[in-house]
Amino acid sequence: METADWMSLIALAMVAVLVVPGALRRNRGTAVRNAAIWLGLIVALVWGYERFGPF
């Protein structure tokens, strides 16, 4: 990874540290459920792309 990639990753982690606790505190039950749904959807899309190749 180049230096710019690492800096972008660190900046993303810093934003997540600031935003995620407030979001989880605001809507405790639905945020975890929605995150699990989105994660499952992303995993399914990646699996489909890996399985069936570029379209």
mmCIF file of the N, C-alpha and C atoms, coordinates in Angstrom:
data_MODEL
# 
_entry.id   MODEL 
# 
loop_
_atom_site.group_PDB 
_atom_site.id 
_atom_site.type_symbol 
_atom_site.label_atom_id 
_atom_site.label_alt_id 
_atom_site.label_comp_id 
_atom_site.label_asym_id 
_atom_site.label_entity_id 
_atom_site.label_seq_id 
_atom_site.pdbx_PDB_ins_code 
_atom_site.Cartn_x 
_atom_site.Cartn_y 
_atom_site.Cartn_z 
_atom_site.occupancy 
_atom_site.B_iso_or_equiv 
_atom_site.pdbx_formal_charge 
_atom_site.auth_seq_id 
_atom_site.auth_comp_id 
_atom_site.auth_asym_id 
_atom_site.auth_atom_id 
_atom_site.pdbx_PDB_model_num 
ATOM 1   N N  . MET A 1 1  ? 0.837   -1.188  0.000   1.00 0.00 ? 1  MET A N  1 
ATOM 2   C CA . MET A 1 1  ? 0.000   0.000   0.000   1.00 0.00 ? 1  MET A CA 1 
ATOM 3   C C  . MET A 1 1  ? 0.875   1.242   0.000   1.00 0.00 ? 1  MET A C  1 
ATOM 4   N N  . GLU A 1 2  ? 0.393   2.214   -0.691  1.00 0.00 ? 2  GLU A N  1 
ATOM 5   C CA . GLU A 1 2  ? 1.129   3.465   -0.729  1.00 0.00 ? 2  GLU A CA 1 
ATOM 6   C C  . GLU A 1 2  ? 0.772   4.312   0.483   1.00 0.00 ? 2  GLU A C  1 
ATOM 7   N N  . THR A 1 3  ? 1.519   5.367   0.693   1.00 0.00 ? 3  THR A N  1 
ATOM 8   C CA . THR A 1 3  ? 1.298   6.243   1.836   1.00 0.00 ? 3  THR A CA 1 
ATOM 9   C C  . THR A 1 3  ? -0.089  6.865   1.797   1.00 0.00 ? 3  THR A C  1 
ATOM 10  N N  . ALA A 1 4  ? -0.550  7.250   0.617   1.00 0.00 ? 4  ALA A N  1 
ATOM 11  C CA . ALA A 1 4  ? -1.872  7.864   0.490   1.00 0.00 ? 4  ALA A CA 1 
ATOM 12  C C  . ALA A 1 4  ? -2.962  6.879   0.893   1.00 0.00 ? 4  ALA A C  1 
ATOM 13  N N  . ASP A 1 5  ? -2.790  5.599   0.547   1.00 0.00 ? 5  ASP A N  1 
ATOM 14  C CA . ASP A 1 5  ? -3.772  4.582   0.923   1.00 0.00 ? 5  ASP A CA 1 
ATOM 15  C C  . ASP A 1 5  ? -3.855  4.431   2.435   1.00 0.00 ? 5  ASP A C  1 
ATOM 16  N N  . TRP A 1 6  ? -2.696  4.403   3.095   1.00 0.00 ? 6  TRP A N  1 
ATOM 17  C CA . TRP A 1 6  ? -2.679  4.272   4.546   1.00 0.00 ? 6  TRP A CA 1 
ATOM 18  C C  . TRP A 1 6  ? -3.323  5.473   5.217   1.00 0.00 ? 6  TRP A C  1 
ATOM 19  N N  . MET A 1 7  ? -3.048  6.667   4.684   1.00 0.00 ? 7  MET A N  1 
ATOM 20  C CA . MET A 1 7  ? -3.625  7.878   5.264   1.00 0.00 ? 7  MET A CA 1 
ATOM 21  C C  . MET A 1 7  ? -5.148  7.888   5.096   1.00 0.00 ? 7  MET A C  1 
ATOM 22  N N  . SER A 1 8  ? -5.635  7.426   3.973   1.00 0.00 ? 8  SER A N  1 
ATOM 23  C CA . SER A 1 8  ? -7.082  7.338   3.751   1.00 0.00 ? 8  SER A CA 1 
ATOM 24  C C  . SER A 1 8  ? -7.714  6.334   4.706   1.00 0.00 ? 8  SER A C  1 
ATOM 25  N N  . LEU A 1 9  ? -7.038  5.220   4.913   1.00 0.00 ? 9  LEU A N  1 
ATOM 26  C CA . LEU A 1 9  ? -7.545  4.204   5.832   1.00 0.00 ? 9  LEU A CA 1 
ATOM 27  C C  . LEU A 1 9  ? -7.579  4.727   7.264   1.00 0.00 ? 9  LEU A C  1 
ATOM 28  N N  . ILE A 1 10 ? -6.554  5.443   7.666   1.00 0.00 ? 10 ILE A N  1 
ATOM 29  C CA . ILE A 1 10 ? -6.512  6.026   9.011   1.00 0.00 ? 10 ILE A CA 1 
ATOM 30  C C  . ILE A 1 10 ? -7.602  7.084   9.170   1.00 0.00 ? 10 ILE A C  1 
ATOM 31  N N  . ALA A 1 11 ? -7.809  7.908   8.151   1.00 0.00 ? 11 ALA A N  1 
ATOM 32  C CA . ALA A 1 11 ? -8.855  8.936   8.213   1.00 0.00 ? 11 ALA A CA 1 
ATOM 33  C C  . ALA A 1 11 ? -10.236 8.295   8.311   1.00 0.00 ? 11 ALA A C  1 
ATOM 34  N N  . LEU A 1 12 ? -10.470 7.219   7.579   1.00 0.00 ? 12 LEU A N  1 
ATOM 35  C CA . LEU A 1 12 ? -11.747 6.519   7.642   1.00 0.00 ? 12 LEU A CA 1 
ATOM 36  C C  . LEU A 1 12 ? -11.972 5.921   9.028   1.00 0.00 ? 12 LEU A C  1 
ATOM 37  N N  . ALA A 1 13 ? -10.932 5.350   9.609   1.00 0.00 ? 13 ALA A N  1 
ATOM 38  C CA . ALA A 1 13 ? -11.041 4.789   10.956  1.00 0.00 ? 13 ALA A CA 1 
ATOM 39  C C  . ALA A 1 13 ? -11.333 5.878   11.985  1.00 0.00 ? 13 ALA A C  1 
ATOM 40  N N  . MET A 1 14 ? -10.713 7.040   11.836  1.00 0.00 ? 14 MET A N  1 
ATOM 41  C CA . MET A 1 14 ? -10.961 8.132   12.777  1.00 0.00 ? 14 MET A CA 1 
ATOM 42  C C  . MET A 1 14 ? -12.400 8.629   12.688  1.00 0.00 ? 14 MET A C  1 
ATOM 43  N N  . VAL A 1 15 ? -12.934 8.732   11.495  1.00 0.00 ? 15 VAL A N  1 
ATOM 44  C CA . VAL A 1 15 ? -14.333 9.142   11.323  1.00 0.00 ? 15 VAL A CA 1 
ATOM 45  C C  . VAL A 1 15 ? -15.259 8.091   11.920  1.00 0.00 ? 15 VAL A C  1 
ATOM 46  N N  . ALA A 1 16 ? -14.941 6.819   11.708  1.00 0.00 ? 16 ALA A N  1 
ATOM 47  C CA . ALA A 1 16 ? -15.771 5.750   12.262  1.00 0.00 ? 16 ALA A CA 1 
ATOM 48  C C  . ALA A 1 16 ? -15.769 5.792   13.785  1.00 0.00 ? 16 ALA A C  1 
ATOM 49  N N  . VAL A 1 17 ? -14.617 6.080   14.384  1.00 0.00 ? 17 VAL A N  1 
ATOM 50  C CA . VAL A 1 17 ? -14.533 6.158   15.847  1.00 0.00 ? 17 VAL A CA 1 
ATOM 51  C C  . VAL A 1 17 ? -15.414 7.287   16.369  1.00 0.00 ? 17 VAL A C  1 
ATOM 52  N N  . LEU A 1 18 ? -15.531 8.360   15.621  1.00 0.00 ? 18 LEU A N  1 
ATOM 53  C CA . LEU A 1 18 ? -16.362 9.480   16.050  1.00 0.00 ? 18 LEU A CA 1 
ATOM 54  C C  . LEU A 1 18 ? -17.847 9.254   15.797  1.00 0.00 ? 18 LEU A C  1 
ATOM 55  N N  . VAL A 1 19 ? -18.211 8.598   14.708  1.00 0.00 ? 19 VAL A N  1 
ATOM 56  C CA . VAL A 1 19 ? -19.606 8.496   14.294  1.00 0.00 ? 19 VAL A CA 1 
ATOM 57  C C  . VAL A 1 19 ? -20.314 7.265   14.847  1.00 0.00 ? 19 VAL A C  1 
ATOM 58  N N  . VAL A 1 20 ? -19.655 6.125   14.847  1.00 0.00 ? 20 VAL A N  1 
ATOM 59  C CA . VAL A 1 20 ? -20.310 4.857   15.193  1.00 0.00 ? 20 VAL A CA 1 
ATOM 60  C C  . VAL A 1 20 ? -20.892 4.836   16.609  1.00 0.00 ? 20 VAL A C  1 
ATOM 61  N N  . PRO A 1 21 ? -20.190 5.276   17.649  1.00 0.00 ? 21 PRO A N  1 
ATOM 62  C CA . PRO A 1 21 ? -20.799 5.218   18.982  1.00 0.00 ? 21 PRO A CA 1 
ATOM 63  C C  . PRO A 1 21 ? -22.095 6.034   19.104  1.00 0.00 ? 21 PRO A C  1 
ATOM 64  N N  . GLY A 1 22 ? -22.125 7.198   18.484  1.00 0.00 ? 22 GLY A N  1 
ATOM 65  C CA . GLY A 1 22 ? -23.348 8.001   18.521  1.00 0.00 ? 22 GLY A CA 1 
ATOM 66  C C  . GLY A 1 22 ? -24.490 7.349   17.767  1.00 0.00 ? 22 GLY A C  1 
ATOM 67  N N  . ALA A 1 23 ? -24.188 6.755   16.633  1.00 0.00 ? 23 ALA A N  1 
ATOM 68  C CA . ALA A 1 23 ? -25.227 6.079   15.853  1.00 0.00 ? 23 ALA A CA 1 
ATOM 69  C C  . ALA A 1 23 ? -25.776 4.873   16.593  1.00 0.00 ? 23 ALA A C  1 
ATOM 70  N N  . LEU A 1 24 ? -24.907 4.120   17.249  1.00 0.00 ? 24 LEU A N  1 
ATOM 71  C CA . LEU A 1 24 ? -25.381 2.954   17.996  1.00 0.00 ? 24 LEU A CA 1 
ATOM 72  C C  . LEU A 1 24 ? -26.183 3.349   19.228  1.00 0.00 ? 24 LEU A C  1 
ATOM 73  N N  . ARG A 1 25 ? -25.807 4.437   19.870  1.00 0.00 ? 25 ARG A N  1 
ATOM 74  C CA . ARG A 1 25 ? -26.533 4.888   21.048  1.00 0.00 ? 25 ARG A CA 1 
ATOM 75  C C  . ARG A 1 25 ? -27.910 5.430   20.670  1.00 0.00 ? 25 ARG A C  1 
ATOM 76  N N  . ARG A 1 26 ? -27.998 6.056   19.500  1.00 0.00 ? 26 ARG A N  1 
ATOM 77  C CA . ARG A 1 26 ? -29.249 6.685   19.079  1.00 0.00 ? 26 ARG A CA 1 
ATOM 78  C C  . ARG A 1 26 ? -30.332 5.656   18.783  1.00 0.00 ? 26 ARG A C  1 
ATOM 79  N N  . ASN A 1 27 ? -30.018 4.645   18.018  1.00 0.00 ? 27 ASN A N  1 
ATOM 80  C CA . ASN A 1 27 ? -31.010 3.606   17.683  1.00 0.00 ? 27 ASN A CA 1 
ATOM 81  C C  . ASN A 1 27 ? -30.356 2.242   17.846  1.00 0.00 ? 27 ASN A C  1 
ATOM 82  N N  . ARG A 1 28 ? -30.356 1.792   19.055  1.00 0.00 ? 28 ARG A N  1 
ATOM 83  C CA . ARG A 1 28 ? -29.603 0.606   19.446  1.00 0.00 ? 28 ARG A CA 1 
ATOM 84  C C  . ARG A 1 28 ? -30.043 -0.659  18.713  1.00 0.00 ? 28 ARG A C  1 
ATOM 85  N N  . GLY A 1 29 ? -31.311 -0.955  18.660  1.00 0.00 ? 29 GLY A N  1 
ATOM 86  C CA . GLY A 1 29 ? -31.756 -2.216  18.082  1.00 0.00 ? 29 GLY A CA 1 
ATOM 87  C C  . GLY A 1 29 ? -31.718 -2.248  16.571  1.00 0.00 ? 29 GLY A C  1 
ATOM 88  N N  . THR A 1 30 ? -32.093 -1.148  15.937  1.00 0.00 ? 30 THR A N  1 
ATOM 89  C CA . THR A 1 30 ? -32.198 -1.178  14.482  1.00 0.00 ? 30 THR A CA 1 
ATOM 90  C C  . THR A 1 30 ? -30.854 -1.019  13.790  1.00 0.00 ? 30 THR A C  1 
ATOM 91  N N  . ALA A 1 31 ? -29.906 -0.345  14.401  1.00 0.00 ? 31 ALA A N  1 
ATOM 92  C CA . ALA A 1 31 ? -28.618 -0.121  13.743  1.00 0.00 ? 31 ALA A CA 1 
ATOM 93  C C  . ALA A 1 31 ? -27.868 -1.438  13.542  1.00 0.00 ? 31 ALA A C  1 
ATOM 94  N N  . VAL A 1 32 ? -27.864 -2.282  14.528  1.00 0.00 ? 32 VAL A N  1 
ATOM 95  C CA . VAL A 1 32 ? -27.150 -3.562  14.413  1.00 0.00 ? 32 VAL A CA 1 
ATOM 96  C C  . VAL A 1 32 ? -27.832 -4.441  13.370  1.00 0.00 ? 32 VAL A C  1 
ATOM 97  N N  . ARG A 1 33 ? -29.156 -4.443  13.382  1.00 0.00 ? 33 ARG A N  1 
ATOM 98  C CA . ARG A 1 33 ? -29.902 -5.237  12.406  1.00 0.00 ? 33 ARG A CA 1 
ATOM 99  C C  . ARG A 1 33 ? -29.635 -4.742  10.990  1.00 0.00 ? 33 ARG A C  1 
ATOM 100 N N  . ASN A 1 34 ? -29.685 -3.434  10.794  1.00 0.00 ? 34 ASN A N  1 
ATOM 101 C CA . ASN A 1 34 ? -29.443 -2.874  9.460   1.00 0.00 ? 34 ASN A CA 1 
ATOM 102 C C  . ASN A 1 34 ? -28.016 -3.126  8.998   1.00 0.00 ? 34 ASN A C  1 
ATOM 103 N N  . ALA A 1 35 ? -27.051 -3.019  9.912   1.00 0.00 ? 35 ALA A N  1 
ATOM 104 C CA . ALA A 1 35 ? -25.661 -3.296  9.560   1.00 0.00 ? 35 ALA A CA 1 
ATOM 105 C C  . ALA A 1 35 ? -25.504 -4.757  9.132   1.00 0.00 ? 35 ALA A C  1 
ATOM 106 N N  . ALA A 1 36 ? -26.166 -5.668  9.810   1.00 0.00 ? 36 ALA A N  1 
ATOM 107 C CA . ALA A 1 36 ? -26.086 -7.081  9.453   1.00 0.00 ? 36 ALA A CA 1 
ATOM 108 C C  . ALA A 1 36 ? -26.723 -7.335  8.089   1.00 0.00 ? 36 ALA A C  1 
ATOM 109 N N  . ILE A 1 37 ? -27.826 -6.660  7.805   1.00 0.00 ? 37 ILE A N  1 
ATOM 110 C CA . ILE A 1 37 ? -28.485 -6.820  6.503   1.00 0.00 ? 37 ILE A CA 1 
ATOM 111 C C  . ILE A 1 37 ? -27.587 -6.305  5.385   1.00 0.00 ? 37 ILE A C  1 
ATOM 112 N N  . TRP A 1 38 ? -26.999 -5.117  5.566   1.00 0.00 ? 38 TRP A N  1 
ATOM 113 C CA . TRP A 1 38 ? -26.118 -4.553  4.549   1.00 0.00 ? 38 TRP A CA 1 
ATOM 114 C C  . TRP A 1 38 ? -24.873 -5.408  4.355   1.00 0.00 ? 38 TRP A C  1 
ATOM 115 N N  . LEU A 1 39 ? -24.309 -5.900  5.448   1.00 0.00 ? 39 LEU A N  1 
ATOM 116 C CA . LEU A 1 39 ? -23.133 -6.758  5.343   1.00 0.00 ? 39 LEU A CA 1 
ATOM 117 C C  . LEU A 1 39 ? -23.454 -8.037  4.576   1.00 0.00 ? 39 LEU A C  1 
ATOM 118 N N  . GLY A 1 40 ? -24.603 -8.627  4.877   1.00 0.00 ? 40 GLY A N  1 
ATOM 119 C CA . GLY A 1 40 ? -25.026 -9.824  4.150   1.00 0.00 ? 40 GLY A CA 1 
ATOM 120 C C  . GLY A 1 40 ? -25.243 -9.553  2.675   1.00 0.00 ? 40 GLY A C  1 
ATOM 121 N N  . LEU A 1 41 ? -25.820 -8.404  2.350   1.00 0.00 ? 41 LEU A N  1 
ATOM 122 C CA . LEU A 1 41 ? -26.049 -8.040  0.956   1.00 0.00 ? 41 LEU A CA 1 
ATOM 123 C C  . LEU A 1 41 ? -24.728 -7.843  0.212   1.00 0.00 ? 41 LEU A C  1 
ATOM 124 N N  . ILE A 1 42 ? -23.790 -7.179  0.852   1.00 0.00 ? 42 ILE A N  1 
ATOM 125 C CA . ILE A 1 42 ? -22.482 -6.956  0.226   1.00 0.00 ? 42 ILE A CA 1 
ATOM 126 C C  . ILE A 1 42 ? -21.751 -8.276  0.017   1.00 0.00 ? 42 ILE A C  1 
ATOM 127 N N  . VAL A 1 43 ? -21.802 -9.151  1.009   1.00 0.00 ? 43 VAL A N  1 
ATOM 128 C CA . VAL A 1 43 ? -21.156 -10.468 0.879   1.00 0.00 ? 43 VAL A CA 1 
ATOM 129 C C  . VAL A 1 43 ? -21.790 -11.259 -0.256  1.00 0.00 ? 43 VAL A C  1 
ATOM 130 N N  . ALA A 1 44 ? -23.117 -11.200 -0.377  1.00 0.00 ? 44 ALA A N  1 
ATOM 131 C CA . ALA A 1 44 ? -23.804 -11.921 -1.458  1.00 0.00 ? 44 ALA A CA 1 
ATOM 132 C C  . ALA A 1 44 ? -23.407 -11.367 -2.823  1.00 0.00 ? 44 ALA A C  1 
ATOM 133 N N  . LEU A 1 45 ? -23.299 -10.048 -2.937  1.00 0.00 ? 45 LEU A N  1 
ATOM 134 C CA . LEU A 1 45 ? -22.896 -9.454  -4.213  1.00 0.00 ? 45 LEU A CA 1 
ATOM 135 C C  . LEU A 1 45 ? -21.467 -9.822  -4.579  1.00 0.00 ? 45 LEU A C  1 
ATOM 136 N N  . VAL A 1 46 ? -20.569 -9.789  -3.607  1.00 0.00 ? 46 VAL A N  1 
ATOM 137 C CA . VAL A 1 46 ? -19.171 -10.159 -3.872  1.00 0.00 ? 46 VAL A CA 1 
ATOM 138 C C  . VAL A 1 46 ? -19.080 -11.627 -4.251  1.00 0.00 ? 46 VAL A C  1 
ATOM 139 N N  . TRP A 1 47 ? -19.822 -12.477 -3.547  1.00 0.00 ? 47 TRP A N  1 
ATOM 140 C CA . TRP A 1 47 ? -19.813 -13.901 -3.878  1.00 0.00 ? 47 TRP A CA 1 
ATOM 141 C C  . TRP A 1 47 ? -20.339 -14.135 -5.287  1.00 0.00 ? 47 TRP A C  1 
ATOM 142 N N  . GLY A 1 48 ? -21.424 -13.454 -5.644  1.00 0.00 ? 48 GLY A N  1 
ATOM 143 C CA . GLY A 1 48 ? -21.988 -13.601 -6.984  1.00 0.00 ? 48 GLY A CA 1 
ATOM 144 C C  . GLY A 1 48 ? -21.022 -13.154 -8.059  1.00 0.00 ? 48 GLY A C  1 
ATOM 145 N N  . TYR A 1 49 ? -20.316 -12.069 -7.811  1.00 0.00 ? 49 TYR A N  1 
ATOM 146 C CA . TYR A 1 49 ? -19.339 -11.581 -8.782  1.00 0.00 ? 49 TYR A CA 1 
ATOM 147 C C  . TYR A 1 49 ? -18.167 -12.544 -8.902  1.00 0.00 ? 49 TYR A C  1 
ATOM 148 N N  . GLU A 1 50 ? -17.706 -13.069 -7.762  1.00 0.00 ? 50 GLU A N  1 
ATOM 149 C CA . GLU A 1 50 ? -16.600 -14.031 -7.780  1.00 0.00 ? 50 GLU A CA 1 
ATOM 150 C C  . GLU A 1 50 ? -17.024 -15.323 -8.488  1.00 0.00 ? 50 GLU A C  1 
ATOM 151 N N  . ARG A 1 51 ? -18.235 -15.756 -8.266  1.00 0.00 ? 51 ARG A N  1 
ATOM 152 C CA . ARG A 1 51 ? -18.717 -17.028 -8.791  1.00 0.00 ? 51 ARG A CA 1 
ATOM 153 C C  . ARG A 1 51 ? -18.963 -16.972 -10.302 1.00 0.00 ? 51 ARG A C  1 
ATOM 154 N N  . PHE A 1 52 ? -19.632 -15.898 -10.752 1.00 0.00 ? 52 PHE A N  1 
ATOM 155 C CA . PHE A 1 52 ? -20.062 -15.839 -12.136 1.00 0.00 ? 52 PHE A CA 1 
ATOM 156 C C  . PHE A 1 52 ? -19.200 -14.928 -13.009 1.00 0.00 ? 52 PHE A C  1 
ATOM 157 N N  . GLY A 1 53 ? -18.219 -14.260 -12.434 1.00 0.00 ? 53 GLY A N  1 
ATOM 158 C CA . GLY A 1 53 ? -17.264 -13.477 -13.203 1.00 0.00 ? 53 GLY A CA 1 
ATOM 159 C C  . GLY A 1 53 ? -17.802 -12.145 -13.679 1.00 0.00 ? 53 GLY A C  1 
ATOM 160 N N  . PRO A 1 54 ? -16.954 -11.414 -14.383 1.00 0.00 ? 54 PRO A N  1 
ATOM 161 C CA . PRO A 1 54 ? -17.378 -10.108 -14.908 1.00 0.00 ? 54 PRO A CA 1 
ATOM 162 C C  . PRO A 1 54 ? -18.483 -10.274 -15.942 1.00 0.00 ? 54 PRO A C  1 
ATOM 163 N N  . PHE A 1 55 ? -19.417 -9.371  -15.917 1.00 0.00 ? 55 PHE A N  1 
ATOM 164 C CA . PHE A 1 55 ? -20.589 -9.499  -16.795 1.00 0.00 ? 55 PHE A CA 1 
ATOM 165 C C  . PHE A 1 55 ? -20.392 -8.731  -18.067 1.00 0.00 ? 55 PHE A C  1 
# 
